Amino acid sequence: MRHSEISRRNFLAAAAAGTLAATTWSVVGSAGTARAANGADSRLYPLNRRWRFIGHDVAEADAVKPGFNDGGYPEVRLPHTTVPLSWHDWDLTSWANRAVYRRKVKRPSETSGMRVFLDFEGALTAATVTVNGTSLPEHLGGYLPFNHEVTDLLEPGKEGVVAVTVDGTWRQIPPDGRSGGSTSIDFMEPSGLHRQVSLRAVPQMFISDVWASPADVLDSAKRRIDVACEIDAAVAPSQQVRLVARLWDGSTKLAESSTDVTPGTGTTKAGLTLNGLSAAKLWSVDSPKLYDLFVLLYVGDTPVHRFRRRVGFREARFETDGFYLNGEKLQIFGLNRHEIYPYVGMSMPPRVHRRDAEILREELNCNMVRCSHYPQSEAFLDACDELGLLVFEELPGWQYIGGTAWQNLAVGMAEDMVVRDRSRPSVVLWGARINETGDSGLHPKCDEAIKALDPTRQTTGAMNQYSDAELAGFDHDVFSYNDYSTDPMNSNTLRLRTWDTTKLVKPYLISESVGQFPNFNQPYLRTSSLTIQQDQCMIHAQAHEQAAAMDICSGLLGWVAWDYPSPFGKITKGMKWSGISDIFRVPKPGAAIYTSQVSPQVRPVIAPAFHWDFTSPSPATGPGANAMICSNCDTLKIYLDGVLKATVTPDTTNYGHLAFPPSFANLTVTAGTRPELRIDGYVSGQKVVTRTFSGSTTGDKLSLKADDTSLTGDGSDATRVVFRVVDVHGSPRPYTAGDVTVDITGPGVLVGDTPFDLGANGGVGAVWIRTLPAASGTIKVTAKLAGYPDATASIAVAYSAAEVA
């Protein structure tokens, strides 16, 4: 495991027990960040602004020197990608180089006598850090955090220079390395410091890791938390050392345990157990209850460090007859997620990553997400813990296994992934296999390494091949299969229906399905015909139906949540259009089956798998005789120009295993009539929801909506702003063309294309608004489209973040 990239350094004996205690507490969170609290010790200083981006136009050897004059280079804020991007047609060669970031860092005087680390949440895809001219060992891999101890490289109260060289070239680093180069992998990896960076000061002896593992959670009399701690000491303490663990529910302490420890120089492991937790509530997808675990390190009677983890009590098991959460069978209904965004690649701030989790759980009603095909941001996983979104997390890789050095890196990445995320209740399955690869000596090594660090969770690996031998000799606990064998005409069905399932001796999960069926040759663009867009919805519904109909199947994760840039296979505009939402995270008609799978008591839903539109290229006669309407209502009454056209009920014959089957209606109209469509939804005889769609374009308007109405003025925070043309009732108007221009005033900057070609994405697009550093005020966003009134949105900005000067 590579918690620190360089050897721990020796410190003066004077820095030992007498100076272990510092003056103010901060709390190190489960995501590796610190949060303010009262008490004594570690401090975290964000380093996300004031970087100078040197790029690759200057010799790297010169650009990393402390005396290099960087005053003429642009100042950038993190997260940051090394090249400007549009939302499509990315040039892979543009970031295939080494680029340098530089920042002056003044180590605060208050950190004197403390140890100091530079913490990186991620850097694509390799990074070399240089501090005051001293080059530190290169970190290989872009998806997991790393740190360097720089205690003796940055002097308290003095300013130093940190330079980071990021390497975006194609190298033998998972998931890269295939002989075909960057065009041989199904997603793009724009280089950069794509996650946050911090300076962390801790005592000479501190808690470097805590694994909180709830056990026997279904037996309230035995329910407990096993706590494994790691202590890192620069010098051996001269006094008694004690660890104290306390579990809190808000301001109520639930349990406490302590143990004496005798740490030496370097790392020492210790364990505690918290008992008496019969009153603790279980974490579930519908009630994701979280508790705070604090572990305190005492030297004598003085507290010197405190470490925080969030904990959820849950038992998750894949069995041969399905998936069980807290002893109850739960059908997995989910999607795969890529972390890639328009304009910035993977370089989005925490709020935007959290928004992805909210969309998946609260709008698309998923109970599981697969982090394909790499560990994803801590902010996203934090939100999964909070929202009750189960996680299948896997090590980086895609259809390629390299040589010995490559494989050693893969094992190390698997270890780092587990150490980072094993305390999370949302993570229920480790991906210990490189995606879509056959048997290899690497996979047992990854499996063994993962289970050595976390024997409480099951392992898996997504396969795209099947044989009796594969089933019999599969290296992991759960057999996951990427099944693209379903189509809307039922000429093919999920592969499991045709297999000899008596040979399936392990739990089974469909880890991908549908995609761009068949064989990734059918892109589901917003500009595609109405028939193609409705087919996408139907195939996803059919796949989930078939998975739910088979008791031996734990469930299905559809491919994929949103469109993503790819150089591989059938692409248009440099994109894979297999998402049920577009790259801007705006749902397509294909998402309707997902948006409807929620109890009407939570929110009643009417979601047609078509657009009510009669402008070209929409058919003049409407969506036809088999129009698909996804809803959680038990009866739909359909009106055309106020006249009852049909009363329909869910199709339980063909979709009876879905919680809320779709309905189908004949919505063929006479060409040229363009009636208004109204759908009323009823539950137990009571009308609970109405949706209305205008056939006429009279009253159409440009809509502009921001995800958030307030942001933090730290220079990194951002929110999405979606623009589209809607009818008089607010329903989407597809195929609208024209250039949308977006202007902003106030303490923010626009991240995105302006003008934006609305027709290229089927009538909808988005930009992100990012705050300026140390700024407060109101950002006003204005969108303009010829022929429509301007649309505006306002976002309040307040500055509250502190950084190293």
Disulfide bonds with the S-S distance in Angstrom:
none
